[in-house]
Amino acid sequence: MASVRSIRCSSVTTKNFLKTDLRLIQFLAREGHTSPFRNAIMQYEIYAPLMVARQWWKYVVGSAHMEGTGDRLEAWNESSRRYITEEPAFYIPAEGEWRSQPENSKQGSGEPLSWELGQKYTDELMNYVEQGIANYEQALEDGICAEQARLFLPAYGMYVRWYWTASLQSVCHFLNQRLEHDAQQEIQEYAKAILELSKPLFSHSIDELLHK
């Protein structure tokens, strides 16, 4: 399900790294002097279900603290279905991927459901998505504008594409929360992809900024 691609990063990488650099990074992270980590910027292209994107959006709000930005939220650029740019795609859990409600919490999930019950709801969701796509395409064919025709598309499972631009500190804040065992499983998979792409670029800083 996860599709994440690193587009560009700053020139501050592990190349020509010295022991004195490592000691400085360790000191800055340990003492909470985080402004240097906000000057290293990365950008990712992400393709994910809307339910993942809306969780992710919280970290755009949290990343708008770089000095000199005036708190402008310019770290998120999402494609819009006001324009027809690509075919609709949807996340549909397989039969063995449906999870039960947790016993002692109002959010999150519990153990996997039985394969038989999972098959039932995979089929139900596929039928729902197919009907939505049919209505969407018929609306376009009948001359309804794309920005209104998209109302027929099932929302939360639909894949959206966006560019996420964030500081190294913000990326590590995201990883610290979304790699936790109690994070939603779908966004955990994306967090693992973000870590895999980012670690070769800022391995020492990430080691120090992630929760031990």
Contacts in CASP RR format, 6 or more apart in sequence:
PFRMAT RR
TARGET T0000
AUTHOR 0000-0000-0000
METHOD contacts of the structure
MODEL  1
MASVRSIRCSSVTTKNFLKTDLRLIQFLAREGHTSPFRNAIMQYEIYAPL
MVARQWWKYVVGSAHMEGTGDRLEAWNESSRRYITEEPAFYIPAEGEWRS
QPENSKQGSGEPLSWELGQKYTDELMNYVEQGIANYEQALEDGICAEQAR
LFLPAYGMYVRWYWTASLQSVCHFLNQRLEHDAQQEIQEYAKAILELSKP
LFSHSIDELLHK
1 48 0 8 1.000
1 49 0 8 1.000
1 91 0 8 1.000
1 186 0 8 1.000
1 189 0 8 1.000
2 48 0 8 1.000
2 189 0 8 1.000
2 190 0 8 1.000
2 192 0 8 1.000
2 193 0 8 1.000
3 46 0 8 1.000
3 47 0 8 1.000
3 48 0 8 1.000
3 193 0 8 1.000
4 44 0 8 1.000
4 45 0 8 1.000
4 46 0 8 1.000
4 47 0 8 1.000
4 48 0 8 1.000
4 190 0 8 1.000
4 193 0 8 1.000
4 194 0 8 1.000
4 197 0 8 1.000
5 44 0 8 1.000
5 45 0 8 1.000
5 46 0 8 1.000
5 197 0 8 1.000
6 42 0 8 1.000
6 43 0 8 1.000
6 44 0 8 1.000
6 197 0 8 1.000
6 198 0 8 1.000
6 201 0 8 1.000
7 43 0 8 1.000
7 44 0 8 1.000
7 45 0 8 1.000
7 163 0 8 1.000
8 42 0 8 1.000
8 43 0 8 1.000
9 40 0 8 1.000
9 41 0 8 1.000
9 42 0 8 1.000
9 43 0 8 1.000
9 201 0 8 1.000
9 202 0 8 1.000
10 39 0 8 1.000
10 40 0 8 1.000
10 41 0 8 1.000
10 42 0 8 1.000
12 39 0 8 1.000
12 40 0 8 1.000
12 202 0 8 1.000
13 201 0 8 1.000
13 202 0 8 1.000
14 200 0 8 1.000
14 201 0 8 1.000
14 202 0 8 1.000
14 203 0 8 1.000
14 204 0 8 1.000
17 204 0 8 1.000
21 204 0 8 1.000
22 204 0 8 1.000
25 204 0 8 1.000
25 205 0 8 1.000
25 208 0 8 1.000
26 208 0 8 1.000
27 33 0 8 1.000
28 34 0 8 1.000
28 36 0 8 1.000
28 37 0 8 1.000
29 37 0 8 1.000
29 205 0 8 1.000
29 208 0 8 1.000
29 209 0 8 1.000
30 208 0 8 1.000
34 169 0 8 1.000
35 67 0 8 1.000
37 167 0 8 1.000
37 168 0 8 1.000
37 169 0 8 1.000
37 172 0 8 1.000
37 205 0 8 1.000
37 209 0 8 1.000
38 65 0 8 1.000
38 66 0 8 1.000
38 67 0 8 1.000
38 167 0 8 1.000
38 168 0 8 1.000
38 169 0 8 1.000
38 170 0 8 1.000
39 66 0 8 1.000
39 167 0 8 1.000
40 167 0 8 1.000
40 168 0 8 1.000
40 202 0 8 1.000
40 205 0 8 1.000
41 165 0 8 1.000
41 166 0 8 1.000
41 167 0 8 1.000
41 168 0 8 1.000
42 165 0 8 1.000
42 166 0 8 1.000
42 167 0 8 1.000
42 168 0 8 1.000
42 171 0 8 1.000
42 198 0 8 1.000
42 201 0 8 1.000
43 163 0 8 1.000
43 164 0 8 1.000
43 165 0 8 1.000
43 166 0 8 1.000
44 163 0 8 1.000
44 164 0 8 1.000
44 194 0 8 1.000
44 197 0 8 1.000
45 161 0 8 1.000
45 162 0 8 1.000
45 163 0 8 1.000
46 53 0 8 1.000
46 56 0 8 1.000
46 161 0 8 1.000
46 162 0 8 1.000
46 163 0 8 1.000
46 164 0 8 1.000
46 190 0 8 1.000
47 159 0 8 1.000
47 160 0 8 1.000
47 161 0 8 1.000
48 56 0 8 1.000
48 159 0 8 1.000
48 160 0 8 1.000
48 186 0 8 1.000
48 190 0 8 1.000
49 90 0 8 1.000
49 91 0 8 1.000
49 156 0 8 1.000
49 157 0 8 1.000
49 158 0 8 1.000
49 159 0 8 1.000
49 160 0 8 1.000
49 186 0 8 1.000
50 155 0 8 1.000
50 156 0 8 1.000
50 157 0 8 1.000
50 158 0 8 1.000
50 159 0 8 1.000
50 160 0 8 1.000
51 91 0 8 1.000
51 156 0 8 1.000
51 157 0 8 1.000
51 186 0 8 1.000
52 184 0 8 1.000
52 186 0 8 1.000
52 187 0 8 1.000
52 190 0 8 1.000
53 78 0 8 1.000
53 160 0 8 1.000
53 162 0 8 1.000
55 178 0 8 1.000
55 184 0 8 1.000
55 187 0 8 1.000
56 164 0 8 1.000
56 174 0 8 1.000
56 187 0 8 1.000
56 190 0 8 1.000
57 76 0 8 1.000
59 166 0 8 1.000
59 170 0 8 1.000
59 173 0 8 1.000
59 174 0 8 1.000
60 73 0 8 1.000
60 75 0 8 1.000
60 76 0 8 1.000
60 164 0 8 1.000
60 166 0 8 1.000
61 73 0 8 1.000
62 170 0 8 1.000
62 173 0 8 1.000
63 75 0 8 1.000
63 166 0 8 1.000
63 167 0 8 1.000
63 170 0 8 1.000
63 173 0 8 1.000
64 71 0 8 1.000
64 72 0 8 1.000
64 73 0 8 1.000
64 75 0 8 1.000
65 71 0 8 1.000
66 167 0 8 1.000
74 165 0 8 1.000
75 164 0 8 1.000
75 165 0 8 1.000
75 166 0 8 1.000
75 170 0 8 1.000
76 162 0 8 1.000
76 163 0 8 1.000
76 164 0 8 1.000
76 165 0 8 1.000
77 162 0 8 1.000
77 163 0 8 1.000
77 165 0 8 1.000
78 160 0 8 1.000
78 161 0 8 1.000
78 162 0 8 1.000
78 163 0 8 1.000
79 85 0 8 1.000
79 86 0 8 1.000
79 160 0 8 1.000
79 161 0 8 1.000
79 162 0 8 1.000
81 146 0 8 1.000
81 147 0 8 1.000
81 150 0 8 1.000
81 153 0 8 1.000
82 146 0 8 1.000
82 147 0 8 1.000
82 150 0 8 1.000
83 146 0 8 1.000
84 140 0 8 1.000
84 146 0 8 1.000
86 161 0 8 1.000
88 133 0 8 1.000
88 136 0 8 1.000
88 153 0 8 1.000
88 158 0 8 1.000
88 159 0 8 1.000
89 158 0 8 1.000
89 159 0 8 1.000
90 129 0 8 1.000
90 154 0 8 1.000
90 157 0 8 1.000
90 158 0 8 1.000
90 159 0 8 1.000
91 157 0 8 1.000
91 158 0 8 1.000
91 159 0 8 1.000
91 186 0 8 1.000
92 122 0 8 1.000
92 125 0 8 1.000
92 126 0 8 1.000
92 129 0 8 1.000
92 157 0 8 1.000
93 118 0 8 1.000
93 121 0 8 1.000
93 122 0 8 1.000
93 125 0 8 1.000
94 122 0 8 1.000
95 115 0 8 1.000
95 118 0 8 1.000
95 119 0 8 1.000
95 122 0 8 1.000
96 112 0 8 1.000
96 113 0 8 1.000
96 115 0 8 1.000
96 118 0 8 1.000
97 112 0 8 1.000
97 118 0 8 1.000
98 112 0 8 1.000
98 113 0 8 1.000
98 117 0 8 1.000
98 118 0 8 1.000
98 121 0 8 1.000
98 122 0 8 1.000
99 109 0 8 1.000
99 110 0 8 1.000
99 111 0 8 1.000
99 112 0 8 1.000
99 113 0 8 1.000
99 185 0 8 1.000
100 109 0 8 1.000
100 110 0 8 1.000
100 111 0 8 1.000
100 112 0 8 1.000
100 113 0 8 1.000
101 109 0 8 1.000
101 110 0 8 1.000
102 108 0 8 1.000
102 109 0 8 1.000
102 110 0 8 1.000
103 110 0 8 1.000
108 182 0 8 1.000
108 184 0 8 1.000
109 184 0 8 1.000
109 185 0 8 1.000
128 154 0 8 1.000
129 154 0 8 1.000
132 152 0 8 1.000
132 153 0 8 1.000
132 154 0 8 1.000
133 153 0 8 1.000
135 152 0 8 1.000
136 149 0 8 1.000
136 150 0 8 1.000
136 152 0 8 1.000
136 153 0 8 1.000
139 148 0 8 1.000
139 149 0 8 1.000
139 152 0 8 1.000
140 146 0 8 1.000
140 149 0 8 1.000
166 174 0 8 1.000
168 198 0 8 1.000
168 202 0 8 1.000
168 205 0 8 1.000
168 206 0 8 1.000
168 209 0 8 1.000
169 209 0 8 1.000
171 194 0 8 1.000
171 198 0 8 1.000
172 205 0 8 1.000
172 206 0 8 1.000
172 209 0 8 1.000
172 210 0 8 1.000
174 191 0 8 1.000
174 194 0 8 1.000
175 191 0 8 1.000
175 194 0 8 1.000
175 195 0 8 1.000
175 206 0 8 1.000
175 210 0 8 1.000
176 209 0 8 1.000
176 210 0 8 1.000
176 211 0 8 1.000
177 183 0 8 1.000
178 187 0 8 1.000
178 188 0 8 1.000
178 190 0 8 1.000
178 191 0 8 1.000
179 188 0 8 1.000
179 191 0 8 1.000
179 192 0 8 1.000
179 195 0 8 1.000
179 210 0 8 1.000
183 191 0 8 1.000
195 206 0 8 1.000
198 206 0 8 1.000
199 206 0 8 1.000
END
